[in-house]
């Protein structure tokens, strides 16, 4: 059974940083383009960042470009999202999945940005 466990969220002030982790089980991430998604209250889930299988190509939604960095370690079967200069509009539950959203969603990790 495929399972994603996201962690690293929390409450931070605007301008702060967090690093999210995604650990996968039941699935070898090395075969998949992976992504981070977020779902803010009352809004649809959106793709935030995507990373190629080898980790040599990344894409980001415009609102996080220059602030967020996605990375992966296929040997550890993990994906990360480094978030800097966080803003209140980044408040959401963050999830990882492959870029095609092929698998069941994990619990996600809550990121709250407020003064």
Buried (B, 14 or more C-beta within 10 A) or exposed (E): EEEBBBBBBEEBEEEBEBBBBBBBEEBEBBEBBBBBBBBBEEEEBEBBBBBBBEBEEBBBBEEBEEBBBBBBEBEEBBBBBBBBEBBEEBBBBBBBBBBEEEBEBBEBBEBBBEE
